[in-house]
Amino acid sequence: MYHHLQKELNELDTLLDKVRKQGVHYLKNLRQRPASTTHQVGDAPGLNEEGLGAEGTLELFNQRLEPLMVSSSGPRYLGFVIGGSTPASIAGDWLASIYDQNTQTVEGQGDISAVIELETIKLLLDLFELPPDFFGGFVTGATMSNFTCLAVARQWYGRELGKDYAKDGIRDDVHILTTTPHSSSVKSLAMLGLGSRNITKVNTLKGNREAMDIDELENKIEELQGSPFILISSAGTVNTVDFDDFKAIAKLRQKHRFWWHIDAAFGGFAICSPAYKHLMDGWEQADSITVDCHKWLNVPYESAFFLVREEHKLLQAETFQNSNAPYLGDPMENFNYLNFLPENSRRLKALPVWFSLTAYGKKGYRDIVENAIEMTQLFGNFIEQNPYFELLAPVRLNTVCFTLAGAENQDKVNAFLTALNDTGKVFMTPTVYNSKKGVRAAFVNWMTDTRDIDIITKEMNLVIKKV
């Protein structure tokens, strides 16, 4: 055995204890660590012939890279809808790395990692108040979740035309209707060969809305004259967290044939709050749903899941089965989990989710969701009352979309945001809404509280006067 490996095997407890202490120090000091950095990493030293060993490598990391790590898991990182990691989810994530399972199953043999994932999906269905007739799986994020759902939708579309797209490829025009899709859905259409240019945009509702105009949708459907289509709807748009009317869409399903996909990456968590759950009424009738776990569920990154109705399980298997791998068996006769997901090799992504859901339950996640909404409203009130800023859209759930007051200050928006982020006290992202440059702040971190709102607003008041 190579000498570094032998030494570390013998002293594993010492090595892991150093990493544990460093991790705890980071987590306990999240509020003090900058939310962004302007520093650059120096030239890489290149690959060492002998290797530095794990402890030597840890020292090098701490010298060159660790000081530049920002608090993206902290309470004032408001960019990209990034949650933190609950203590329970960190424990689950560490164990997922230690046990290092490849999540699959062979009936009566192998490990139980796929059993854990399927059990976790049931916990999520319970949290989201969805019926048990959904089948799901874990992937890296919204992109792969949308990709997976739309891949099954593609197979359904072919089946409606009497074809098998998984085997024969796509040779037909495909109709896709949507209004304000996330970029990951558009990207997925490109990767699947469905073609992002095949999207037919449905108008938004009037009155500063991003939600779909249902009357316009029905007009678009009528123009298709009975042809099948894929509908991509939103449970929480990126800029303003607007929701399509799922009850109205469900009624259209009674008259027209289409695959209904809902991107609920973070907006689906509205179901956790009694005051906002009505936004999700009717979503249980969708064919497929995308939800991110590393957003509002607050587990470590690379965690999302997809849901597809059980009735489409055969289509799912046709799409993802390893048909040229006889050692994996028939996916329908001898159930094998990896025949229903894009990746054959996956770590046990469900374990951090299982830990966090089991640890905090429905009440814990209701508290996380409602606290984030409360902090969003506090920040939105600050924007409304401050003469230097103005809201670009109403505060609907957990995102504040705003800009600098006055058309003459549009050219200063980027400079303001750069200066604000450079303070290291907060991080937000730029956006464009209704042709105006703006700033977007998304609240999902379980730790964010009024102390953070006070720090953020204080910095904004200081920065705006200098821009």
Secondary structure, 3 states (H helix, E strand, C coil): CCHHHHHHHHCHHHHHHHHHHHHHHHHHCCCCCCCCCCCCCCCCCCCCCCCCHHHHHHHHHHHHCHHHCCCCCCCCECCCCCCCCCHHHHHHHHHHHHHCCCCCCECCECCCHHHHHHHHHHHHHHHCCCCCCEEEEEECCHHHHHHHHHHHHHHHHHHHCCCCHHHHCCCCCCCEEECCCCHHHHHHHHHCCCCHHHEEECCECCCCCCCECHHHHHHHHHHCCCCCEEEEEEECCCCCCCECCHHHHHHHHCCCCEEEEEECCCHHHHHHCCCCHHHHCCHHHCCEEEEECCCCCCCCCCCEEEEEEHHHHHHHHHHHCCCCCHHHCCCCCCCCHHHHCCCCCCCCCHHHHHHHHHHHHHHHHHHHHHHHHHHHHHHHHHHHHCCCEEECCCCCCCEEEEEECCHHHHHHHHHHHHHHHHCCCCECEEEEECCEEEEEEECCCCCCCHHHHHHHHHHHHHHHCCC
